[in-house]
Each structure stands twice: as C-alpha cells, then as structure tokens.
Amino acid sequence: MDTPSTVRFHKMHGCGNDFIFFDNSTLGVRPECMADWARALCPRAFAVGADGLIFLEPTPEAETAYRWHFFNADGSRAEMCGNASRCAARLAVELGLAGPEHSFGTDAGPIQARVLEGGVAKVQLTPPEGLALGEELTVDGTLMTVHFVNTGVPHAVVVCEDVAAVDVAAKGAAIRYHEHFAPAGTNANFIQATARDALLLRTYERGVEGETYACGTGAAASLVVANALGLVGSSARVTTSGGEVLTVSLENGSVFLQGMAVKVYEGTLEPAMFGLSI
C-alpha cells in the first residue's frame, strides 16, 4: 500500500498526559513501522509533540471492540497506560469503533471502559500484580524504602513527607534504572497522603524518561500501595503534578480510574516530511 500524502490524527490528553491517536482501520500502518511514527512525531517543538502515540484498529477477538498499539515517545512499546486508555475509549466512541460501554485490547489484556457525559471516562484496569512492600534499596547512595506493584506496567512507589520537594528527575531516573528492576526497568512514583481519601502524586515515566503531568497506571499503583500501607481507604482523589484530579478506587480486587479525557484538536500531517511509511 502506498503511503498517503496526508493523514489525519487526533491529539488528546488525560490530566495533561498527552497522546497522538491514529485511526488505523483506515490508515493501515504496519506494526513494524509504528515505532518510527512515535519517534518521529512525539518530540516536542520538532513535531506534533506528545508523551505517547496510539494506533486504534479493529480486532477479530469477540470480547473486544478494537485494540490499540501503544508506543512511548522514545518508540518503546508499552503494555498499558491508564490515562491513554480513557482517551482511547472516548475517541473510539466518536470514531464509531465502539459504544459507550465496551472492552478493548491492550498488551496487558482487555480493558473495560465506560464513556460518561462531559468527556469523563472510567476504565477498569488489569488486576494489580506483584505487590511488594517495604523493599530497602540504595538509591543514589541513600537507603530508601521502595514499594512495588504492577498495574499493567511496573511501578515503584515511594512515600514522601513533602512530595513537592522531591527531585523527581534525579531520584526517578535512579529508581527507573536501578538494578533491582532490571532489565525492563520501572516507572517511579512519589506520593504524599494528605487525607484518608486524598493523595498527591508525581511520576517519572519509563519511555518518556522524565516527569509527566500525570500517569494513570501510576495513580492506580499509588492507591494500591497507599491502601496496603493503611494510608488511605479503598478510594482516593489523586492530584497529579499537572494539577488535575483522578478518582481511583479499589472494587472487588480491581482498580478503576475515572477522569476527564480531553480532545485537544484534530489535524493532518504529511508522513513524507518525517520520512514515514505505512
């Protein structure tokens, strides 16, 4: 198939965690070319700019309405992303790929989604796995208590007295690349409990390689850890570094994530200008 001269894309964000979406049911980008699209289009100031890039396409699986191919800004493929899943659910309804309540496929497994009024979307993430509390790790020469859980992707969680004072760039990178989490690495979350139903969260994201305004699976991991430590109950309002609030809840062993999925704009681009093919 020849690469079209122009293609349409959709720019969306969840709590400032932003993504480029393509409807691959009509575009037809091959999986082996997709990472190149992420590396070319995600750099800020040089292209569209985003934390990640997602292709949505039909799937033969009866239990899912569609599936996604999700790539971080560096071109690495990610199993799951909570904020992107809310955006994907809303966009899929607009594109006619699914109804307001549906399930879609990810590398981490099927995700249940419900699109509500006003751009709000609620998703049921994959069940948390591998919860490990109170691991003592030496990070940048300092002994630090680090907790861990996988909420679709791996997350380390550190409880802080003042999350605003944390050097997320340095500490986050040190945890992300720590030998304890090798070879895949981990995302790093720094949390502060401000009430029995409220958390502050800052996240260093693997693949983005820096702090992001929000991370949905990180918010889920933070609630799972904070609840296990007795810091919060089964539901909490999680305020991200971007200032927006996600509602995260534990229900019958599953984690639910609810918040705004914002469509920023639609546009067209010329793949040839970026050396891209399908």
Beta strands, then each sheet from edge to edge (+ up, - down):
strand 1: 7-14
strand 2: 17-23
strand 3: 52-57
strand 4: 66-72
strand 5: 101-106
strand 6: 109-115
strand 7: 120-124
strand 8: 129-139
strand 9: 142-150
strand 10: 154-159
strand 11: 187-195
strand 12: 198-205
strand 13: 210-212
strand 14: 235-239
strand 15: 245-251
strand 16: 254-260
strand 17: 262-269
sheet 1: 8+ 9- 10+ 11+ 12- 14- 15+ 16- 7+ 6- 5+ 4+ 3- 2- 1+ 17-
sheet 2: 8+ 9- 10+ 11+ 12- 13+
end
